[in-house]
Amino acid sequence: MTALITGMGLFTPVGRGVEETFDALTTGRSGLTRPPAGHPAHASLDVAGLLPDIDPRSVVSGPESRVLDRIVVLALLAAADALADAGIEVGRDVEPSRIGVIVGGVGGMATLETQVLARAARGRAAVSPYLLTGILPNMPAARIAIAHGIRGYSSSVGTACASGAQAVADAVRLIRAGEADVVVCGASEAPLFPTFADTFTNARALARAGDDPSRASRPFDTSRSGFVLSEGAALLVLESAEHAAARGATGYAEVAGYGATTDAYHPTAPRPDGAGAAACIRGALRSSGVPAAAVGYVNAHGTGTKLGDIAETAALADVFGDGGVPVSSTKALTGHLLGASGVLEAAVTALALGRGLLPPTYHLDDPDPACPADHIRGAPRKADPEYALTNSFGFGGQNVSLLLARVAEPRRWATRHPGRGASGRQHGGKHGEGH
């Protein structure tokens, strides 16, 4: 059964919604900056991918809003955007038991840090009775289900920086098995707080801001110095083609296949030869029945770490041959949203297919000879590939690849988000050093 992407909810350092995000990634507008004075990570990070402040009371009312972790706030906003973009209201457009929700991410670690510090300073009475609902990794999915009356399959995914892509793969599996008609899937991450930032800093995994923090993320470049830590949420609405057709909806792209493997090598570093990643890519091709030669674009994991970039390049060469497929990393502008990166990049890949415009790797001035590839540099590349691949790799050797296919009549325009007056209705139509 075919799984289509019919809605997107994107809340990223480069913008909110489809149009802002894709425009930034094809015009070079960076979302990376120095955390301002007063920001929780100001003393821990000299560059990050930031989102605006959001009052949790605008999303959830009552005493729970006091410890509602930012990951939940972002997930709720992205889910509302995605469902509105797809034109789906639960109970009207889909039976509540036939829609699921799968959201990945590390969980509410900022809430945990805040509560531990509060207890240390003021004693047991300072600990909120709502602590668990702030930190549990299933809370973003649960809160989305509560907000929209979703009564089908609900789950959280914890495969580090592969979590969002894994959520998409799991959603495809549900739809193919006939267990759901619609699945809201993706990830939400809010890692910009002192302890989480300090662990990456002490591991020497983070890029240095230099004179221009907007250029700190430099995947595949000889001058790269690590990744830039970012926050954000990205959620997709996946829908069976039959269900979409029945309500007159069109899709951005089809998720034609997926692969998932484990390196079984090291807790943080990838296999240097890229063998696990190559097996994952081949799994996505096998799942879809598509030959490697048919793939016309790869949105790389490409974080800007030396080990990770080299290993991924080796994997791509193993599968596609040296320089055999156009490659770019949009993390040059967004930074690394950890678990949310993979689903954001799946969305970008779908948009690239639908619009015939492949985003480049910005700031790739001097490609590392150890990363030979057909790098898209400097400006977007016009192309009309039928298939495109996106990779996500995470700590523990987690590898996920998603293969997307262009649809006959892809959606060209979409809502930015409901708060900007768009209706959201569709038109009918036929981590450390290594990751």
Secondary structure, DSSP 8 states (H G I E B T S, - for coil): --EEEEEEEEEETTEESHHHHHHHHHHT---EE---TTSTTTTT-SSEE------GGGTS-SGGGGG--HHHHHHHHHHHHHHHHHT--BTTTB-GGGEEEEEE----HHHHHHHHHHHHHH-GGGS-TTHHHHH-TTHHHHHHHHHHT--S-EEEE--GGGHHHHHHHHHHHHHHTTS-SEEEEEEEE---SHHHHHHHHHTT-B---TT-GGG---TTBTT---B-BB-EEEEEEEEEHHHHHHTT---SEEEEEEEEEE--S-SSS--TT-HHHHHHHHHHHHHHT--GGGEEEEE----S-HHHHHHHHHHHHHHH-TT-SEEE-THHHH-B-GGGHHHHHHHHHHHHHHHTEE--BTT-SSB-TTS-SEE-BSS-EE---SEEEEEEEETTTEEEEEEEE--SS------S-GGGT-----------S--
